[in-house]
Amino acid sequence: MASEIRDINLWESGARKIEWVRRNCPLLTMLHDEFSKTKPFKGKKVALSVHLEAKTAYLCLTMAAGGAEMYVTGSNPLSTQDDVAAALVHEGLEVHAWHGTTDEEYNSHIKAVLSVGPDIIIDDGGDLVHMMHTEFRDLASKVIGGCEETTTGILRLEAMNRENKLLFPMVRVNNAQMKHFFDNRYGTGQSVWDGINRTTNLIVAGKIVVVAGYGWCGKGTAMRAKGLGARVIVTEINPVKAIEAIMDGFDVMPMKEAAALGDFFVTVTGCDKVIDEEDFAVMKDGAILCNAGHFDCEIDMARLREIAVESKEMRNNIMGYRLSSGQWLYVLGEGRLVNLACGDGHPAEIMDMSFAIQALSAKYLVEHHGELKEKLIDVPDEVDVEVAEKELEFLGKHIDVLTPEQEAYLNS
């Protein structure tokens, strides 16, 4: 099947972006060189659905260097960068993605990469796995296994696993220490505010920021807001995380109270209708809403569009909605992931670690095909440690090593 992209003539711009990433991703570059020699994915078809920007493209090229036949699509209608998609096609990969897809086009692109009968799936959010288990169930027996990048995707996998519906092993990449400690906290923390700041051109200092959810992504988002000079309110459903937020210096209250106070709202929960019609009604005129969880349902966009008496584009990636009570609410990136819909996603050095875990987890699946008894598996400790050791090496840092006497003491 031929690639489906916006414009192949954009490839040079995309190639420059990928080259910049290459220069700042030493782990993936190391794996690219290694895979070029060992060809761990020779003869294997890989279907990938991840936010299609330059870091993802470099992961695709790294796996292709290892012999993989790559079939690539995006995981969000607004995060695909058309020049990057063109650059991958120019390199000989098959890509089905463009920026601003309709729901029908988005699903069509996922179907296109699954129709080839992949051996390995690399997913971000669970859409590939879901469709493989429904519309392409007849091809599932060919799948060696897959890797899931996100918290939301893992929640979907765990729900399927509880019901004994998973048909092949999936690696919980997001649960690796070298992934969620850094990607979710520092990657999300920086990229969310990169997206907000470049889109709004407004100051954060002195404002009230409401962060919904205090998982790793919420911690990073709140920490960076505090660093920019904001007063931060956290909303939570988990009492332990709520206490943690308080001891980290943040106020904690229900969204129904926070809604009337916030200047900026960032949802980071993976849940549905975290900000709803009742919350919209009491918000300040000019409140800015965005999502950094996964889907565009954390802010109840469907209901906001229904109750708005007027809507218009205020700036690129900012839609204004006027309520019957008169106040305007501004939503960034249509309620989709603000760090990708309104920015370039996580910094390159962060995704270098995350995608190194992805590539090594896929290699692990190939090497242990037929041996894995569980359908949901964690990233092997040795992979986590290898990535951490290499990252320290690239940072030029060294750590202590236990003496034999110390090991004996700790194990006694």
Secondary structure, DSSP 8 states (H G I E B T S, - for coil): ---B-S-GGGHHHHHHHHHHHHHT-HHHHHHHHHHHHH-TTTT-EEEEES--SHHHHHHHHHHHHTT-EEEEE-SSTTT--HHHHHHHHHTT-EEB--TT--HHHHHHHHHHHHTT--SEEEESSSHHHHHHHHTTGGGGGG--EEEE-SHHHHHHHHHHHHTT---S-EEEGGGSHHHIIIIIIIIHHHHHHHHHHHHH----TT-EEEEE--SHHHHHHHHHHHHTT-EEEEE-S-HHHHHHHHHTT-EE--HHHHTTT-SEEEE-SS-S-SB-HHHHHHS-TTEEEEE-SSSTTTBTHHHHHHH-SEEEEEETTEEEEE-TTS-EEEEEGGGSBHHHHSS--S-HHHHHHHHHHHHHHHHHHHHTTTT---SEEE--HHHHHHHHHHHHHHHT-------HHHHHHHT-
